[in-house]
Amino acid sequence: MAIHRKAKLRRIVIVGSILGAGLAFYNRAAIVEQVFDTAGSSKAAPEIKNTVDTSIQKQLSELSYTGQQVHTVNNNQTFFTADELKIDNGAEQKLSRRDWLGRPQVANAMLNKSLMPSAKREPLTVRTPGYKVYRFNDNGREKYLYNRSHLIGYQLTGLNNNSRNLITGTVALNATHSDDNQQSMEDFENQIASYLRADSTHYVRYRVTPIYRNIERVPRGVEIEAQSVKDNAIRLNVYIFNGQPNWQINYYTGSAIHTN
């Protein structure tokens, strides 16, 4: 009888362990979020040993924001292959799956006027990794530090509340600047949108890559590659820093401190 009870207890422990492990795996992003939020404004970077990565994205992730919003990559030349510039399939877009931390990854598209929306964009409901609400005064106007920034802009394809297409981005990264001549994601998107609207036969190969450092939940910036297929009207490869003047950002948690 005692042996039977011990065997039954072992089975209960094993089943409980399996269920616990499964629950932890399912809620892994939430668990990591709680751990990072508990860490508060700690600046110590968790280390993950990996094979050496010499890619452009790795190099970009090591750059730090110093007030300059845009960094030109590869002399504005894209890294698209000849096959990636073909329009055999017409206009389309493709989003990557989020990683184990719930972070959006690279977004690809072959843009054309046919994908552009006619309806007004609806309010966003997706909560992006690291998103927090911070307000600040900018020359008498109240602004939010963070936007939920589309990787592929809404005006280009009409894609809105999709968690694979939204990151936590500063207003300086996302929106047109009103007080300086620096460019943002919106400025490059407007340039492409104008080109697409001008002619229904215009196509632009487009790729937006959020750049993360280590296991930070908020990207350090985004790389935008765009190339018009039939002419040289659009050709750009830029890295836009996800930084904001007078703000110190903890990219692990999304927490931020206004420094001025």
Secondary structure as GFF3:
##gff-version 3
##sequence-region A 1 260
A	DSSP	alpha_helix	2	26	.	.	.	ID=ss1
A	DSSP	alpha_helix	28	39	.	.	.	ID=ss2
A	DSSP	alpha_helix	56	61	.	.	.	ID=ss3
A	DSSP	beta_strand	70	72	.	.	.	ID=ss4
A	DSSP	three_ten_helix	74	76	.	.	.	ID=ss5
A	DSSP	three_ten_helix	83	85	.	.	.	ID=ss6
A	DSSP	beta_strand	92	95	.	.	.	ID=ss7
A	DSSP	beta_strand	107	112	.	.	.	ID=ss8
A	DSSP	three_ten_helix	113	115	.	.	.	ID=ss9
A	DSSP	beta_strand	135	138	.	.	.	ID=ss10
A	DSSP	beta_strand	141	144	.	.	.	ID=ss11
A	DSSP	beta_strand	146	150	.	.	.	ID=ss12
A	DSSP	alpha_helix	154	157	.	.	.	ID=ss13
A	DSSP	three_ten_helix	163	165	.	.	.	ID=ss14
A	DSSP	beta_strand	166	170	.	.	.	ID=ss15
A	DSSP	alpha_helix	171	174	.	.	.	ID=ss16
A	DSSP	alpha_helix	185	198	.	.	.	ID=ss17
A	DSSP	beta_strand	203	211	.	.	.	ID=ss18
A	DSSP	beta_strand	221	228	.	.	.	ID=ss19
A	DSSP	beta_strand	235	241	.	.	.	ID=ss20
A	DSSP	beta_strand	247	249	.	.	.	ID=ss21
A	DSSP	beta_strand	256	258	.	.	.	ID=ss22
###
